[in-house]
Amino acid sequence: MPGQDTGEDGTEGRGAPVPRYTRRLTDKILIAFHQACDQRDFEVADQLLGILETMVARREVHPGQNRRKTIESFVAAHERLWHLRHPED
C-alpha cells in the first residue's frame, strides 16, 4: 500500500516482497572475483569461482535472465585467473 513502511523481511504490509537489490547475486560475485584478482588474492578468487560454478550449475533459467551471458562471464573469469597465475604462457 502506498505510504506503508517496508518491513524487516522486505515486504510492504502484507503484499509481495519489495525488490531490494538491482544486481543479480552472480554479478556481485563476479565483481568480488575481479576485485580479488586486482588485489592478487588468487585463493579467494578461486573460491569465488567455485561458488559461482555451483550457482550456474544448479540455476534454472528464469525469465529475464541471460544464461549464456552468465556462462560467458564465468568462462572469461576462469581465463583471467589462469592468465594471472601463468603470466609467462
mmCIF file as gemmi writes it, N, C-alpha and C atoms, coordinates in Angstrom:
data_model
loop_
_atom_site.group_PDB
_atom_site.id
_atom_site.type_symbol
_atom_site.label_atom_id
_atom_site.label_alt_id
_atom_site.label_comp_id
_atom_site.label_asym_id
_atom_site.label_entity_id
_atom_site.label_seq_id
_atom_site.pdbx_PDB_ins_code
_atom_site.Cartn_x
_atom_site.Cartn_y
_atom_site.Cartn_z
_atom_site.occupancy
_atom_site.B_iso_or_equiv
_atom_site.pdbx_formal_charge
_atom_site.auth_seq_id
_atom_site.auth_asym_id
_atom_site.pdbx_PDB_model_num
ATOM 1 N N . MET Axp A 1 ? 0.818 -1.184 0 1 0 ? 1 A 1
ATOM 2 C CA . MET Axp A 1 ? 0 0 0 1 0 ? 1 A 1
ATOM 3 C C . MET Axp A 1 ? 0.859 1.244 0 1 0 ? 1 A 1
ATOM 4 N N . PRO Axp A 2 ? 0.489 2.262 -0.719 1 0 ? 2 A 1
ATOM 5 C CA . PRO Axp A 2 ? 1.294 3.486 -0.707 1 0 ? 2 A 1
ATOM 6 C C . PRO Axp A 2 ? 1.349 4.08 0.687 1 0 ? 2 A 1
ATOM 7 N N . GLY Axp A 3 ? 2.527 4.555 1.051 1 0 ? 3 A 1
ATOM 8 C CA . GLY Axp A 3 ? 2.698 5.206 2.339 1 0 ? 3 A 1
ATOM 9 C C . GLY Axp A 3 ? 3.001 4.261 3.481 1 0 ? 3 A 1
ATOM 10 N N . GLN Axp A 4 ? 2.918 2.941 3.219 1 0 ? 4 A 1
ATOM 11 C CA . GLN Axp A 4 ? 3.223 1.976 4.271 1 0 ? 4 A 1
ATOM 12 C C . GLN Axp A 4 ? 4.712 1.735 4.348 1 0 ? 4 A 1
ATOM 13 N N . ASP Axp A 5 ? 5.182 1.469 5.548 1 0 ? 5 A 1
ATOM 14 C CA . ASP Axp A 5 ? 6.601 1.162 5.732 1 0 ? 5 A 1
ATOM 15 C C . ASP Axp A 5 ? 6.904 -0.235 5.228 1 0 ? 5 A 1
ATOM 16 N N . THR Axp A 6 ? 8.139 -0.404 4.801 1 0 ? 6 A 1
ATOM 17 C CA . THR Axp A 6 ? 8.61 -1.72 4.401 1 0 ? 6 A 1
ATOM 18 C C . THR Axp A 6 ? 9.081 -2.444 5.637 1 0 ? 6 A 1
ATOM 19 N N . GLY Axp A 7 ? 8.649 -3.7 5.806 1 0 ? 7 A 1
ATOM 20 C CA . GLY Axp A 7 ? 9.023 -4.498 6.96 1 0 ? 7 A 1
ATOM 21 C C . GLY Axp A 7 ? 10.467 -4.961 6.869 1 0 ? 7 A 1
ATOM 22 N N . GLU Axp A 8 ? 10.951 -5.519 7.983 1 0 ? 8 A 1
ATOM 23 C CA . GLU Axp A 8 ? 12.329 -6.011 8.028 1 0 ? 8 A 1
ATOM 24 C C . GLU Axp A 8 ? 12.57 -7.135 7.026 1 0 ? 8 A 1
ATOM 25 N N . ASP Axp A 9 ? 11.516 -7.879 6.684 1 0 ? 9 A 1
ATOM 26 C CA . ASP Axp A 9 ? 11.668 -9.006 5.773 1 0 ? 9 A 1
ATOM 27 C C . ASP Axp A 9 ? 11.571 -8.594 4.31 1 0 ? 9 A 1
ATOM 28 N N . GLY Axp A 10 ? 11.503 -7.286 4.047 1 0 ? 10 A 1
ATOM 29 C CA . GLY Axp A 10 ? 11.449 -6.811 2.667 1 0 ? 10 A 1
ATOM 30 C C . GLY Axp A 10 ? 10.046 -6.774 2.098 1 0 ? 10 A 1
ATOM 31 N N . THR Axp A 11 ? 9.035 -6.992 2.949 1 0 ? 11 A 1
ATOM 32 C CA . THR Axp A 11 ? 7.665 -6.938 2.457 1 0 ? 11 A 1
ATOM 33 C C . THR Axp A 11 ? 7.062 -5.596 2.791 1 0 ? 11 A 1
ATOM 34 N N . GLU Axp A 12 ? 6.137 -5.211 1.998 1 0 ? 12 A 1
ATOM 35 C CA . GLU Axp A 12 ? 5.432 -3.953 2.222 1 0 ? 12 A 1
ATOM 36 C C . GLU Axp A 12 ? 4.051 -4.319 2.712 1 0 ? 12 A 1
ATOM 37 N N . GLY Axp A 13 ? 3.779 -4.093 3.995 1 0 ? 13 A 1
ATOM 38 C CA . GLY Axp A 13 ? 2.498 -4.512 4.55 1 0 ? 13 A 1
ATOM 39 C C . GLY Axp A 13 ? 2.368 -6.021 4.455 1 0 ? 13 A 1
ATOM 40 N N . ARG Axp A 14 ? 1.287 -6.491 3.864 1 0 ? 14 A 1
ATOM 41 C CA . ARG Axp A 14 ? 1.078 -7.928 3.7 1 0 ? 14 A 1
ATOM 42 C C . ARG Axp A 14 ? 1.21 -8.336 2.24 1 0 ? 14 A 1
ATOM 43 N N . GLY Axp A 15 ? 1.687 -7.44 1.398 1 0 ? 15 A 1
ATOM 44 C CA . GLY Axp A 15 ? 1.804 -7.72 -0.03 1 0 ? 15 A 1
ATOM 45 C C . GLY Axp A 15 ? 3.055 -8.502 -0.371 1 0 ? 15 A 1
ATOM 46 N N . ALA Axp A 16 ? 3.363 -8.493 -1.634 1 0 ? 16 A 1
ATOM 47 C CA . ALA Axp A 16 ? 4.538 -9.203 -2.146 1 0 ? 16 A 1
ATOM 48 C C . ALA Axp A 16 ? 5.82 -8.52 -1.687 1 0 ? 16 A 1
ATOM 49 N N . PRO Axp A 17 ? 6.919 -9.279 -1.617 1 0 ? 17 A 1
ATOM 50 C CA . PRO Axp A 17 ? 8.201 -8.67 -1.231 1 0 ? 17 A 1
ATOM 51 C C . PRO Axp A 17 ? 8.608 -7.557 -2.19 1 0 ? 17 A 1
ATOM 52 N N . VAL Axp A 18 ? 9.194 -6.53 -1.624 1 0 ? 18 A 1
ATOM 53 C CA . VAL Axp A 18 ? 9.7 -5.418 -2.415 1 0 ? 18 A 1
ATOM 54 C C . VAL Axp A 18 ? 11.13 -5.749 -2.824 1 0 ? 18 A 1
ATOM 55 N N . PRO Axp A 19 ? 11.454 -5.687 -4.118 1 0 ? 19 A 1
ATOM 56 C CA . PRO Axp A 19 ? 12.838 -5.975 -4.518 1 0 ? 19 A 1
ATOM 57 C C . PRO Axp A 19 ? 13.796 -4.99 -3.864 1 0 ? 19 A 1
ATOM 58 N N . ARG Axp A 20 ? 14.859 -5.535 -3.238 1 0 ? 20 A 1
ATOM 59 C CA . ARG Axp A 20 ? 15.811 -4.671 -2.543 1 0 ? 20 A 1
ATOM 60 C C . ARG Axp A 20 ? 17.107 -4.502 -3.315 1 0 ? 20 A 1
ATOM 61 N N . TYR Axp A 21 ? 17.338 -5.342 -4.298 1 0 ? 21 A 1
ATOM 62 C CA . TYR Axp A 21 ? 18.619 -5.328 -4.985 1 0 ? 21 A 1
ATOM 63 C C . TYR Axp A 21 ? 18.401 -5.166 -6.476 1 0 ? 21 A 1
ATOM 64 N N . THR Axp A 22 ? 19.324 -4.46 -7.119 1 0 ? 22 A 1
ATOM 65 C CA . THR Axp A 22 ? 19.198 -4.25 -8.556 1 0 ? 22 A 1
ATOM 66 C C . THR Axp A 22 ? 20.115 -5.161 -9.359 1 0 ? 22 A 1
ATOM 67 N N . ARG Axp A 23 ? 21.144 -5.721 -8.745 1 0 ? 23 A 1
ATOM 68 C CA . ARG Axp A 23 ? 22.062 -6.629 -9.443 1 0 ? 23 A 1
ATOM 69 C C . ARG Axp A 23 ? 21.812 -8.057 -9.009 1 0 ? 23 A 1
ATOM 70 N N . ARG Axp A 24 ? 22.053 -8.973 -9.95 1 0 ? 24 A 1
ATOM 71 C CA . ARG Axp A 24 ? 21.941 -10.382 -9.613 1 0 ? 24 A 1
ATOM 72 C C . ARG Axp A 24 ? 23.101 -10.778 -8.705 1 0 ? 24 A 1
ATOM 73 N N . LEU Axp A 25 ? 22.873 -11.779 -7.877 1 0 ? 25 A 1
ATOM 74 C CA . LEU Axp A 25 ? 23.919 -12.251 -6.976 1 0 ? 25 A 1
ATOM 75 C C . LEU Axp A 25 ? 25.13 -12.726 -7.773 1 0 ? 25 A 1
ATOM 76 N N . THR Axp A 26 ? 24.909 -13.376 -8.928 1 0 ? 26 A 1
ATOM 77 C CA . THR Axp A 26 ? 26.037 -13.829 -9.743 1 0 ? 26 A 1
ATOM 78 C C . THR Axp A 26 ? 26.896 -12.647 -10.192 1 0 ? 26 A 1
ATOM 79 N N . ASP Axp A 27 ? 26.261 -11.526 -10.504 1 0 ? 27 A 1
ATOM 80 C CA . ASP Axp A 27 ? 27.022 -10.329 -10.898 1 0 ? 27 A 1
ATOM 81 C C . ASP Axp A 27 ? 27.86 -9.809 -9.735 1 0 ? 27 A 1
ATOM 82 N N . LYS Axp A 28 ? 27.298 -9.826 -8.539 1 0 ? 28 A 1
ATOM 83 C CA . LYS Axp A 28 ? 28.032 -9.35 -7.368 1 0 ? 28 A 1
ATOM 84 C C . LYS Axp A 28 ? 29.227 -10.257 -7.064 1 0 ? 28 A 1
ATOM 85 N N . ILE Axp A 29 ? 29.056 -11.559 -7.253 1 0 ? 29 A 1
ATOM 86 C CA . ILE Axp A 29 ? 30.159 -12.491 -7.021 1 0 ? 29 A 1
ATOM 87 C C . ILE Axp A 29 ? 31.254 -12.253 -8.056 1 0 ? 29 A 1
ATOM 88 N N . LEU Axp A 30 ? 30.876 -11.996 -9.308 1 0 ? 30 A 1
ATOM 89 C CA . LEU Axp A 30 ? 31.876 -11.686 -10.336 1 0 ? 30 A 1
ATOM 90 C C . LEU Axp A 30 ? 32.631 -10.402 -10.008 1 0 ? 30 A 1
ATOM 91 N N . ILE Axp A 31 ? 31.945 -9.423 -9.481 1 0 ? 31 A 1
ATOM 92 C CA . ILE Axp A 31 ? 32.606 -8.166 -9.089 1 0 ? 31 A 1
ATOM 93 C C . ILE Axp A 31 ? 33.616 -8.449 -7.984 1 0 ? 31 A 1
ATOM 94 N N . ALA Axp A 32 ? 33.21 -9.254 -6.992 1 0 ? 32 A 1
ATOM 95 C CA . ALA Axp A 32 ? 34.132 -9.609 -5.908 1 0 ? 32 A 1
ATOM 96 C C . ALA Axp A 32 ? 35.315 -10.412 -6.448 1 0 ? 32 A 1
ATOM 97 N N . PHE Axp A 33 ? 35.056 -11.305 -7.42 1 0 ? 33 A 1
ATOM 98 C CA . PHE Axp A 33 ? 36.13 -12.074 -8.046 1 0 ? 33 A 1
ATOM 99 C C . PHE Axp A 33 ? 37.154 -11.142 -8.683 1 0 ? 33 A 1
ATOM 100 N N . HIS Axp A 34 ? 36.685 -10.176 -9.47 1 0 ? 34 A 1
ATOM 101 C CA . HIS Axp A 34 ? 37.605 -9.261 -10.152 1 0 ? 34 A 1
ATOM 102 C C . HIS Axp A 34 ? 38.372 -8.399 -9.148 1 0 ? 34 A 1
ATOM 103 N N . GLN Axp A 35 ? 37.728 -8.027 -8.054 1 0 ? 35 A 1
ATOM 104 C CA . GLN Axp A 35 ? 38.437 -7.264 -7.031 1 0 ? 35 A 1
ATOM 105 C C . GLN Axp A 35 ? 39.526 -8.128 -6.393 1 0 ? 35 A 1
ATOM 106 N N . ALA Axp A 36 ? 39.218 -9.394 -6.134 1 0 ? 36 A 1
ATOM 107 C CA . ALA Axp A 36 ? 40.229 -10.3 -5.579 1 0 ? 36 A 1
ATOM 108 C C . ALA Axp A 36 ? 41.398 -10.446 -6.553 1 0 ? 36 A 1
ATOM 109 N N . CYS Axp A 37 ? 41.108 -10.551 -7.851 1 0 ? 37 A 1
ATOM 110 C CA . CYS Axp A 37 ? 42.18 -10.635 -8.853 1 0 ? 37 A 1
ATOM 111 C C . CYS Axp A 37 ? 43.015 -9.361 -8.859 1 0 ? 37 A 1
ATOM 112 N N . ASP Axp A 38 ? 42.352 -8.21 -8.801 1 0 ? 38 A 1
ATOM 113 C CA . ASP Axp A 38 ? 43.074 -6.934 -8.796 1 0 ? 38 A 1
ATOM 114 C C . ASP Axp A 38 ? 44.013 -6.838 -7.598 1 0 ? 38 A 1
ATOM 115 N N . GLN Axp A 39 ? 43.618 -7.453 -6.495 1 0 ? 39 A 1
ATOM 116 C CA . GLN Axp A 39 ? 44.437 -7.427 -5.282 1 0 ? 39 A 1
ATOM 117 C C . GLN Axp A 39 ? 45.376 -8.634 -5.208 1 0 ? 39 A 1
ATOM 118 N N . ARG Axp A 40 ? 45.387 -9.432 -6.277 1 0 ? 40 A 1
ATOM 119 C CA . ARG Axp A 40 ? 46.239 -10.611 -6.41 1 0 ? 40 A 1
ATOM 120 C C . ARG Axp A 40 ? 46.01 -11.633 -5.299 1 0 ? 40 A 1
ATOM 121 N N . ASP Axp A 41 ? 44.76 -11.725 -4.848 1 0 ? 41 A 1
ATOM 122 C CA . ASP Axp A 41 ? 44.369 -12.72 -3.858 1 0 ? 41 A 1
ATOM 123 C C . ASP Axp A 41 ? 43.719 -13.877 -4.617 1 0 ? 41 A 1
ATOM 124 N N . PHE Axp A 42 ? 44.574 -14.716 -5.197 1 0 ? 42 A 1
ATOM 125 C CA . PHE Axp A 42 ? 44.107 -15.761 -6.101 1 0 ? 42 A 1
ATOM 126 C C . PHE Axp A 42 ? 43.342 -16.866 -5.382 1 0 ? 42 A 1
ATOM 127 N N . GLU Axp A 43 ? 43.653 -17.111 -4.127 1 0 ? 43 A 1
ATOM 128 C CA . GLU Axp A 43 ? 42.926 -18.138 -3.373 1 0 ? 43 A 1
ATOM 129 C C . GLU Axp A 43 ? 41.455 -17.738 -3.219 1 0 ? 43 A 1
ATOM 130 N N . VAL Axp A 44 ? 41.218 -16.494 -2.851 1 0 ? 44 A 1
ATOM 131 C CA . VAL Axp A 44 ? 39.844 -16.005 -2.706 1 0 ? 44 A 1
ATOM 132 C C . VAL Axp A 44 ? 39.152 -15.985 -4.064 1 0 ? 44 A 1
ATOM 133 N N . ALA Axp A 45 ? 39.856 -15.535 -5.094 1 0 ? 45 A 1
ATOM 134 C CA . ALA Axp A 45 ? 39.278 -15.508 -6.437 1 0 ? 45 A 1
ATOM 135 C C . ALA Axp A 45 ? 38.838 -16.909 -6.854 1 0 ? 45 A 1
ATOM 136 N N . ASP Axp A 46 ? 39.668 -17.907 -6.563 1 0 ? 46 A 1
ATOM 137 C CA . ASP Axp A 46 ? 39.346 -19.287 -6.903 1 0 ? 46 A 1
ATOM 138 C C . ASP Axp A 46 ? 38.117 -19.774 -6.135 1 0 ? 46 A 1
ATOM 139 N N . GLN Axp A 47 ? 38.029 -19.422 -4.873 1 0 ? 47 A 1
ATOM 140 C CA . GLN Axp A 47 ? 36.866 -19.816 -4.069 1 0 ? 47 A 1
ATOM 141 C C . GLN Axp A 47 ? 35.594 -19.152 -4.586 1 0 ? 47 A 1
ATOM 142 N N . LEU Axp A 48 ? 35.681 -17.903 -4.989 1 0 ? 48 A 1
ATOM 143 C CA . LEU Axp A 48 ? 34.514 -17.216 -5.547 1 0 ? 48 A 1
ATOM 144 C C . LEU Axp A 48 ? 34.06 -17.866 -6.851 1 0 ? 48 A 1
ATOM 145 N N . LEU Axp A 49 ? 35.021 -18.31 -7.671 1 0 ? 49 A 1
ATOM 146 C CA . LEU Axp A 49 ? 34.657 -19.026 -8.896 1 0 ? 49 A 1
ATOM 147 C C . LEU Axp A 49 ? 33.962 -20.341 -8.566 1 0 ? 49 A 1
ATOM 148 N N . GLY Axp A 50 ? 34.385 -21.001 -7.507 1 0 ? 50 A 1
ATOM 149 C CA . GLY Axp A 50 ? 33.724 -22.233 -7.09 1 0 ? 50 A 1
ATOM 150 C C . GLY Axp A 50 ? 32.275 -21.989 -6.695 1 0 ? 50 A 1
ATOM 151 N N . ILE Axp A 51 ? 32.04 -20.907 -5.974 1 0 ? 51 A 1
ATOM 152 C CA . ILE Axp A 51 ? 30.674 -20.535 -5.591 1 0 ? 51 A 1
ATOM 153 C C . ILE Axp A 51 ? 29.854 -20.222 -6.832 1 0 ? 51 A 1
ATOM 154 N N . LEU Axp A 52 ? 30.431 -19.463 -7.729 1 0 ? 52 A 1
ATOM 155 C CA . LEU Axp A 52 ? 29.729 -19.109 -8.965 1 0 ? 52 A 1
ATOM 156 C C . LEU Axp A 52 ? 29.408 -20.356 -9.785 1 0 ? 52 A 1
ATOM 157 N N . GLU Axp A 53 ? 30.36 -21.281 -9.848 1 0 ? 53 A 1
ATOM 158 C CA . GLU Axp A 53 ? 30.133 -22.528 -10.589 1 0 ? 53 A 1
ATOM 159 C C . GLU Axp A 53 ? 28.952 -23.308 -9.998 1 0 ? 53 A 1
ATOM 160 N N . THR Axp A 54 ? 28.866 -23.358 -8.676 1 0 ? 54 A 1
ATOM 161 C CA . THR Axp A 54 ? 27.743 -24.019 -8.016 1 0 ? 54 A 1
ATOM 162 C C . THR Axp A 54 ? 26.427 -23.365 -8.411 1 0 ? 54 A 1
ATOM 163 N N . MET Axp A 55 ? 26.405 -22.058 -8.416 1 0 ? 55 A 1
ATOM 164 C CA . MET Axp A 55 ? 25.18 -21.33 -8.76 1 0 ? 55 A 1
ATOM 165 C C . MET Axp A 55 ? 24.788 -21.542 -10.216 1 0 ? 55 A 1
ATOM 166 N N . VAL Axp A 56 ? 25.762 -21.474 -11.112 1 0 ? 56 A 1
ATOM 167 C CA . VAL Axp A 56 ? 25.481 -21.632 -12.539 1 0 ? 56 A 1
ATOM 168 C C . VAL Axp A 56 ? 24.985 -23.046 -12.832 1 0 ? 56 A 1
ATOM 169 N N . ALA Axp A 57 ? 25.581 -24.029 -12.169 1 0 ? 57 A 1
ATOM 170 C CA . ALA Axp A 57 ? 25.226 -25.431 -12.421 1 0 ? 57 A 1
ATOM 171 C C . ALA Axp A 57 ? 23.809 -25.763 -11.962 1 0 ? 57 A 1
ATOM 172 N N . ARG Axp A 58 ? 23.356 -25.174 -10.892 1 0 ? 58 A 1
ATOM 173 C CA . ARG Axp A 58 ? 22.042 -25.534 -10.359 1 0 ? 58 A 1
ATOM 174 C C . ARG Axp A 58 ? 20.92 -24.612 -10.808 1 0 ? 58 A 1
ATOM 175 N N . ARG Axp A 59 ? 21.257 -23.46 -11.3 1 0 ? 59 A 1
ATOM 176 C CA . ARG Axp A 59 ? 20.252 -22.464 -11.617 1 0 ? 59 A 1
ATOM 177 C C . ARG Axp A 59 ? 19.48 -22.823 -12.866 1 0 ? 59 A 1
ATOM 178 N N . GLU Axp A 60 ? 18.156 -22.751 -12.742 1 0 ? 60 A 1
ATOM 179 C CA . GLU Axp A 60 ? 17.301 -22.877 -13.906 1 0 ? 60 A 1
ATOM 180 C C . GLU Axp A 60 ? 17.136 -21.484 -14.486 1 0 ? 60 A 1
ATOM 181 N N . VAL Axp A 61 ? 16.939 -21.409 -15.77 1 0 ? 61 A 1
ATOM 182 C CA . VAL Axp A 61 ? 16.797 -20.113 -16.419 1 0 ? 61 A 1
ATOM 183 C C . VAL Axp A 61 ? 15.456 -19.506 -16.034 1 0 ? 61 A 1
ATOM 184 N N . HIS Axp A 62 ? 15.502 -18.3 -15.498 1 0 ? 62 A 1
ATOM 185 C CA . HIS Axp A 62 ? 14.302 -17.555 -15.143 1 0 ? 62 A 1
ATOM 186 C C . HIS Axp A 62 ? 14.067 -16.498 -16.209 1 0 ? 62 A 1
ATOM 187 N N . PRO Axp A 63 ? 12.821 -16.114 -16.415 1 0 ? 63 A 1
ATOM 188 C CA . PRO Axp A 63 ? 12.549 -15.062 -17.401 1 0 ? 63 A 1
ATOM 189 C C . PRO Axp A 63 ? 13.372 -13.809 -17.109 1 0 ? 63 A 1
ATOM 190 N N . GLY Axp A 64 ? 13.953 -13.256 -18.121 1 0 ? 64 A 1
ATOM 191 C CA . GLY Axp A 64 ? 14.74 -12.036 -17.975 1 0 ? 64 A 1
ATOM 192 C C . GLY Axp A 64 ? 16.207 -12.282 -17.697 1 0 ? 64 A 1
ATOM 193 N N . GLN Axp A 65 ? 16.591 -13.526 -17.445 1 0 ? 65 A 1
ATOM 194 C CA . GLN Axp A 65 ? 17.997 -13.82 -17.198 1 0 ? 65 A 1
ATOM 195 C C . GLN Axp A 65 ? 18.628 -14.337 -18.482 1 0 ? 65 A 1
ATOM 196 N N . ASN Axp A 66 ? 19.833 -13.911 -18.725 1 0 ? 66 A 1
ATOM 197 C CA . ASN Axp A 66 ? 20.551 -14.362 -19.906 1 0 ? 66 A 1
ATOM 198 C C . ASN Axp A 66 ? 21.601 -15.366 -19.457 1 0 ? 66 A 1
ATOM 199 N N . ARG Axp A 67 ? 21.255 -16.644 -19.491 1 0 ? 67 A 1
ATOM 200 C CA . ARG Axp A 67 ? 22.149 -17.702 -19.007 1 0 ? 67 A 1
ATOM 201 C C . ARG Axp A 67 ? 23.435 -17.739 -19.816 1 0 ? 67 A 1
ATOM 202 N N . ARG Axp A 68 ? 23.335 -17.532 -21.13 1 0 ? 68 A 1
ATOM 203 C CA . ARG Axp A 68 ? 24.538 -17.579 -21.967 1 0 ? 68 A 1
ATOM 204 C C . ARG Axp A 68 ? 25.529 -16.495 -21.547 1 0 ? 68 A 1
ATOM 205 N N . LYS Axp A 69 ? 25.041 -15.314 -21.257 1 0 ? 69 A 1
ATOM 206 C CA . LYS Axp A 69 ? 25.928 -14.23 -20.82 1 0 ? 69 A 1
ATOM 207 C C . LYS Axp A 69 ? 26.589 -14.576 -19.484 1 0 ? 69 A 1
ATOM 208 N N . THR Axp A 70 ? 25.839 -15.189 -18.58 1 0 ? 70 A 1
ATOM 209 C CA . THR Axp A 70 ? 26.4 -15.588 -17.291 1 0 ? 70 A 1
ATOM 210 C C . THR Axp A 70 ? 27.5 -16.624 -17.485 1 0 ? 70 A 1
ATOM 211 N N . ILE Axp A 71 ? 27.256 -17.599 -18.35 1 0 ? 71 A 1
ATOM 212 C CA . ILE Axp A 71 ? 28.252 -18.637 -18.598 1 0 ? 71 A 1
ATOM 213 C C . ILE Axp A 71 ? 29.484 -18.044 -19.281 1 0 ? 71 A 1
ATOM 214 N N . GLU Axp A 72 ? 29.276 -17.133 -20.225 1 0 ? 72 A 1
ATOM 215 C CA . GLU Axp A 72 ? 30.415 -16.485 -20.893 1 0 ? 72 A 1
ATOM 216 C C . GLU Axp A 72 ? 31.25 -15.695 -19.893 1 0 ? 72 A 1
ATOM 217 N N . SER Axp A 73 ? 30.605 -15.01 -18.969 1 0 ? 73 A 1
ATOM 218 C CA . SER Axp A 73 ? 31.325 -14.261 -17.937 1 0 ? 73 A 1
ATOM 219 C C . SER Axp A 73 ? 32.099 -15.204 -17.027 1 0 ? 73 A 1
ATOM 220 N N . PHE Axp A 74 ? 31.506 -16.353 -16.726 1 0 ? 74 A 1
ATOM 221 C CA . PHE Axp A 74 ? 32.149 -17.359 -15.893 1 0 ? 74 A 1
ATOM 222 C C . PHE Axp A 74 ? 33.405 -17.904 -16.58 1 0 ? 74 A 1
ATOM 223 N N . VAL Axp A 75 ? 33.31 -18.213 -17.859 1 0 ? 75 A 1
ATOM 224 C CA . VAL Axp A 75 ? 34.467 -18.713 -18.621 1 0 ? 75 A 1
ATOM 225 C C . VAL Axp A 75 ? 35.554 -17.643 -18.699 1 0 ? 75 A 1
ATOM 226 N N . ALA Axp A 76 ? 35.158 -16.4 -18.952 1 0 ? 76 A 1
ATOM 227 C CA . ALA Axp A 76 ? 36.132 -15.302 -19.024 1 0 ? 76 A 1
ATOM 228 C C . ALA Axp A 76 ? 36.841 -15.119 -17.677 1 0 ? 76 A 1
ATOM 229 N N . ALA Axp A 77 ? 36.109 -15.301 -16.59 1 0 ? 77 A 1
ATOM 230 C CA . ALA Axp A 77 ? 36.722 -15.185 -15.262 1 0 ? 77 A 1
ATOM 231 C C . ALA Axp A 77 ? 37.759 -16.284 -15.054 1 0 ? 77 A 1
ATOM 232 N N . HIS Axp A 78 ? 37.43 -17.505 -15.455 1 0 ? 78 A 1
ATOM 233 C CA . HIS Axp A 78 ? 38.41 -18.596 -15.363 1 0 ? 78 A 1
ATOM 234 C C . HIS Axp A 78 ? 39.655 -18.277 -16.189 1 0 ? 78 A 1
ATOM 235 N N . GLU Axp A 79 ? 39.464 -17.748 -17.381 1 0 ? 79 A 1
ATOM 236 C CA . GLU Axp A 79 ? 40.603 -17.396 -18.233 1 0 ? 79 A 1
ATOM 237 C C . GLU Axp A 79 ? 41.451 -16.311 -17.593 1 0 ? 79 A 1
ATOM 238 N N . ARG Axp A 80 ? 40.814 -15.31 -17.005 1 0 ? 80 A 1
ATOM 239 C CA . ARG Axp A 80 ? 41.574 -14.238 -16.36 1 0 ? 80 A 1
ATOM 240 C C . ARG Axp A 80 ? 42.432 -14.794 -15.234 1 0 ? 80 A 1
ATOM 241 N N . LEU Axp A 81 ? 41.836 -15.635 -14.397 1 0 ? 81 A 1
ATOM 242 C CA . LEU Axp A 81 ? 42.592 -16.189 -13.275 1 0 ? 81 A 1
ATOM 243 C C . LEU Axp A 81 ? 43.747 -17.045 -13.777 1 0 ? 81 A 1
ATOM 244 N N . TRP Axp A 82 ? 43.526 -17.825 -14.81 1 0 ? 82 A 1
ATOM 245 C CA . TRP Axp A 82 ? 44.598 -18.662 -15.359 1 0 ? 82 A 1
ATOM 246 C C . TRP Axp A 82 ? 45.747 -17.786 -15.868 1 0 ? 82 A 1
ATOM 247 N N . HIS Axp A 83 ? 45.423 -16.731 -16.6 1 0 ? 83 A 1
ATOM 248 C CA . HIS Axp A 83 ? 46.47 -15.835 -17.132 1 0 ? 83 A 1
ATOM 249 C C . HIS Axp A 83 ? 47.219 -15.097 -16.014 1 0 ? 83 A 1
ATOM 250 N N . LEU Axp A 84 ? 46.52 -14.755 -14.949 1 0 ? 84 A 1
ATOM 251 C CA . LEU Axp A 84 ? 47.195 -14.105 -13.821 1 0 ? 84 A 1
ATOM 252 C C . LEU Axp A 84 ? 48.155 -15.066 -13.122 1 0 ? 84 A 1
ATOM 253 N N . ARG Axp A 85 ? 47.759 -16.325 -13.062 1 0 ? 85 A 1
ATOM 254 C CA . ARG Axp A 85 ? 48.623 -17.326 -12.414 1 0 ? 85 A 1
ATOM 255 C C . ARG Axp A 85 ? 49.753 -17.802 -13.316 1 0 ? 85 A 1
ATOM 256 N N . HIS Axp A 86 ? 49.603 -17.656 -14.625 1 0 ? 86 A 1
ATOM 257 C CA . HIS Axp A 86 ? 50.6 -18.126 -15.603 1 0 ? 86 A 1
ATOM 258 C C . HIS Axp A 86 ? 50.962 -16.994 -16.565 1 0 ? 86 A 1
ATOM 259 N N . PRO Axp A 87 ? 51.558 -15.935 -16.076 1 0 ? 87 A 1
ATOM 260 C CA . PRO Axp A 87 ? 51.84 -14.771 -16.933 1 0 ? 87 A 1
ATOM 261 C C . PRO Axp A 87 ? 52.83 -15.08 -18.062 1 0 ? 87 A 1
ATOM 262 N N . GLU Axp A 88 ? 53.636 -16.114 -17.923 1 0 ? 88 A 1
ATOM 263 C CA . GLU Axp A 88 ? 54.64 -16.428 -18.942 1 0 ? 88 A 1
ATOM 264 C C . GLU Axp A 88 ? 54.04 -17.158 -20.123 1 0 ? 88 A 1
ATOM 265 N N . ASP Axp A 89 ? 52.828 -17.752 -19.986 1 0 ? 89 A 1
ATOM 266 C CA . ASP Axp A 89 ? 52.232 -18.53 -21.072 1 0 ? 89 A 1
ATOM 267 C C . ASP Axp A 89 ? 51.461 -17.664 -22.054 1 0 ? 89 A 1
